[in-house]
Amino acid sequence: MKVIINKDVVLEGLQKVQSIVGTKTTLPVLYNVFLKAEDDKVFLTATNIDVTVRTSVQATVSREGGTTLPARRLTSIIRELPATDIEINVDDKDVATIKAGSSRFKIIGISDEEFPALPSLEEGKTYSVDQGIFRRMLLSTSYAASHEESRYVLNGVLLNFKEDKLNMVATDGRRMALYEEPVEFPDELAGDYIVPSTAVNELLKTLGAEGKMRIVAGQNQITFEFDDIYIVSKLIEGTFPNFRQVIPSACEERVMVEREQLLTAIKRVSLVSDKSNTVNLVFSKNHLELQASAQDIGEASETLAVKYSGKEIKISFNPEYLMDCLRSLTSDEVALEISDDLSPGVVKCDAPFLYVLMPMRVR
């Protein structure tokens, strides 16, 4: 394999795939990126077995071939090279010579025959979704996914294709984020797919602001194709909880609040919260008071002016959970829907989104 490639182009390609490279693995080749020179492109592939990411970059290929090289070391070397054009020459023992200007490196690689084969999914249910919309949906929901190993089925984001809509849902049992968008597909393509958080993170890094994305879902894996990116992920097996049952049928009170103002106020008062990690929201006529305290630290409060004429309610939430939701949204205002101190609270905005949050019980 011998190619000449632009420094910025190959560096951008490596940055798209290298984050999936494992840091704890018993297979040395999984620390490497697979380079395949073909026609006028170099394909770059990285995998941790569960998720595989591939991209391609333009290059002048004088000898086709492939090898695997240490991903992070290769990226570090190329980042520091001074020249714009880089020559990569790999011999039959998988030793790569990298030249740029007066700089010259030799890196020992591993045969591409040891690299896991790129998963393929020729048959499956196929959907077309706008990249920008899909990314906004992920940003608005993925933070609510569980990270507990004991709740593996919740360690990802549910893609629920049903009745010409894509419902994207994440929950950890204490909160739930739901975003829905119209997507055209035949009724027979309805289906549920739980995408693991590792794949979700890769999508968030690489999805663009516009352009179509092709999704192909099989029985136990799913692929995402857009621009020059190809991501293949195993699906989480199991049945996702019925997310519709979590949504309160009705809330007695509804309050409109400026999102940024509420976010910064919660951030300030929660500075004195302790391990209980609780902030109280006290609703009274035209006021919302935020309170937090800790026995060995102190207390804090802040009052916001709101349009509210309902009954007085004091409800407690985990401030981090509230801030996660508010940070992910872009709306100027959000609606807080509540009933009492024991019922779930609901956050809504001008997008097809809602966030259900269980209250904290304060003794």
N, C-alpha and C positions, 0 to 999 in steps of 0.2 A: 504494500500500500504506500502510495506517495501522492501527496496533495500539496497545493499552495492555497492558503486560505487567509482571509482578512481577519486581523486580530479581534476587532470589535464584533464581527459577525459570529465567530466561533465562541467568543467569550459569552455573548448573549445566549447562544445555544446551550452552552454548558450550564449556565445559571438557571436555565429552565428545567434541567433534568437532575442536577447534582443534589438537590435537597432531599430526593427520595433515596439516595444512597445510604445504606445502613451504617450505623455506628457500632452495633453489637450483632455480629453474625459469625457463624462458624465456617462460612464459605468465603474464602478470600476474594473470589471473583466478584462478589456482591459489593465490594468496596470500589469497584472499577466502573467506568463508563465504557460502553461498547461503541466503537467507532467503525462505521461501515462506509467505505468509499465506493460510489457507484454512479456511473454517468457523470453528471456535473454537480453531484451533491455528496455531502457527508452526513450520514444518519447517526444521531447520538441517542443512545438508549441507556437508561438506568432502571434498576428494579430492586425491590426488597422482597420479592416473591409475591406478596399480596397485591402490590400496586406496581405497575410498569409505566414509565413515561418515555416517549420517543419524540424527537423533533429532527428537523433537517436544516442544513445550512448550505448555501452555495459555495462551491469550491472549484478550483482547476485540478482535475484528477488526471494524473499521468500514469498511475498504476492502481487499478482497483484492488480491493482487499479489505480485510477487517482485523481488528485486534481489540483488546480491552486494556485500558490504562487507569491508574489510580485517579479517581475523579477529582478529589479535592486538591491533590498535589498538581495535577495537570492544570486545573483552573488557576491555582496560585501562580504557577509559572507563566502561563499565558497572560495573566493580568499584569505582570511586572515587565513583560517584554516591551522594548521601546518601539519596534518597527510596526508598520501597519500590515505587512504581509508576512505570513509565517509558513515555513516549509516543514511538513511532518512526513518523515520517511520511516517506515516500519519494515524491519527485515523478517526473514522467515523464522526467527527465534523470538518474535514479538518484542524486540527491543526497538523503541521509537527514538529517532534522532530529531530534535526540534531545533530549527535554525531561524533566527530573526536578526538581521543586521549582523553585528559582531558577536551576538550571543548564541551559544550552542549548549543544548542539554541532551542527555541520554536518559530515558526512563525505561525501566524493565516492566513489561506488561505480562498479561496472561492470555493464552490462546482464546479466541472467541468461541471455540468449540466447547469450552467449559461454561460459557455464559448461558443462562436459562433462555430457552427459545421464547420469542415474543408471542404472547398469547394472541390467538386470533378468534374472531367471533363472526363467522360468515353468515350464520342464521340467527335470527332473534327479532324481537320487536323493535322497530325503528321509529324514532321521533326526531323532529326538527324544532329547535328552540333558539331564540335569539340569545347570543352570548351575554350581552349587557344585562338583560332581564334575568337570566339564570344566575349571574354573579350577584346581582342585587338580592335575589331570593336567598342565596347561600349566606351572604353577609347578614341578612335579617333573621336568620334562623339557626345557623350552625353553632353559635356560642351556647345554645341551650342543650346541646347533646351531652350525654353522660360520659364520664371518664372512669367510672367504676367497673372493674373487670367482672364483678359479680352480676352486672346488668349489661351484658355484652350486646343484647339486641338493641339497646339504646345508645350504643357507642357509634352513632352515625346519624345520617339525615335520611328521612324517608322521602322518596319520590313516589307520589301517588297520582298516577295517570288515570283519570276517571271523568266521564261525561264532559269531554272537551276541555278539561282543566288539568293543570299540573298543580297539585297541592304539595308543598314542601314543608315538612314538619320535623322538629327536633324537640326532645324532652329528656329530662333527667329524673322525672318523677316529682320534682318540686316546682317545676315551671315548664311551660310549653310555648314554643314559637311556631306560628303557622302563617304561611304566605301562599296565596293562590293566584294563578295567572291563566288566562285562556290559551289553550294550545290545541291545534287541530290534529285529530287522529281518529281513525275508524274505531268504532265501539269494541271490536275484537282485540284491539291493542291495549285495552285497559290493563293496568298491572301495578303492583307495589314492589319497590326495590329499595333496600336499605344500603346506602352507600357509606362505607366506613370513613371516619374523620380524616384518616391519612390521605385518602383520595380527595376528599373535600378541600383539604388544605392545598393540595397541588392545583386543583381547579381555581381556587381563589388567587393563586400566584400567577396563573397563566392565562385565564380568560380575559378577552378584550372587552372594550366598551360597546362594540357593535359587530355585526356579522353573524351568520348562522352557525350553529353547532349541531352535529349529528350524534344522536345517542342510540346505541344498539344494546339492548338488554337481553341477556339469555337467562338460563335457569340459575346459574351461580356466579356469573360475572357480567360486567357492564363496560362498554367502551364509550369514550367521548372523543370526537374528532372535530377539530376546528383549526383554521389557519394551517400552520405547519406542526400542530401538536396532536399527538395520539396518546391517550391515557386509557389504560386497561386496569380494572380493579375487580378483585373478588367482591361479591356481595355478602353482607351479613345475613346468615341464615336465621330463621325464626320469624315469629309473628309480631309485628309492631302493634302496640296498644291502640285501641279504637280512639283516635284523637278527637273525634266529634263528641264523645261522651264527656270529655274533660271541660268543654266550653260551657260556662253557665248559661242556662236558658234565658235568664233575665237578671239584670242588676238594678237595684233600686235607685242608685244615684249615679250621675254622670258629671264629671268636672273637666273643663277644658283648661289646659295649662301650657305655657310656653315651654317647649321641650328643653332648650338650652338652659333656660333659667332654672328649671327643675333639676336638671342634671348637675349643674354646678353647685346648687344648694345641697343636694344629697352628698356630693363629694366633700363639701366642707364639713357638714355636721357629722358625717361618718368617721371623721378623723379621730373622734374620741370614743368610738365604739370599741368594745373588747372582743373576746373570743365568741361572745354571743352574736356579734355581727348583726345588730338589729337597728333599724331606724323606724321611728314612729311617725305616721302621717295622721295629723289631727285636723279633721275638716269641721269648720264652723262657718257661720254666715260670712261669705265673701273673703274667707281666710283659709289658707292651708299652712299649718305649722309643722315643721320638721323637727324632730327631737331625737337626740342620741345621748347615751350616758354610759359610764362604766365606773364601777365602785372605786377602783384604784387610779382612775385617770381624770375623770371630771365629767362635764356635760356640755352640750351645745344645742342651740335651737335657732331656727330661722323661719321667718314668716313670709309667705308669698300672697299677694292679692289675687284672688280668683273669683269668678262669678259662680257663687254657690249659695243656694237658699234651702238646702235640704236639712235633714237631721244631723246632729253632731255625731261624728264617727271617729273613733281612734283605731287605726289598724297598723300592724307592724309587718315590715318586710325586710328581707336580706338586702342591704343597700347595693351589694355587688350585682345581684340579680336584676335589680331595677336599672342600674347604670348600664349593664350590658345591653339591655333593650334600647335605652335612650340613645346610647352611642351609635347603635347600628342604623338608626333611622335618620332621615334627612328632612322630615316635615318640620315646619315651624312650630306647630302645635300638636299636642297629643291629648287624647281623651282618656281619663281614668274612670273606670266603671267599678263601683263597689256597692256592697249591700250591708255588711257588718264586719266585725273584727274576726269572725271565724270563716267567712266565705271567701273564695278566691277573688282576687282583683284581676281586672282585665285592662290592658293598654291597647288602644287603637289609634290609628292615624288616617291620613287621607289616602293611604295606599291600601291594597287588599291584604291587610296584615292584621293579626291580633296576637297578643301575648298574654297568657294566663299564668298568674303567679299565686302560689299558695301563701297565706299569711304565716307569720311567725307567732307562736304562742309565748307570750311574755308573762312570767310569774310575778 
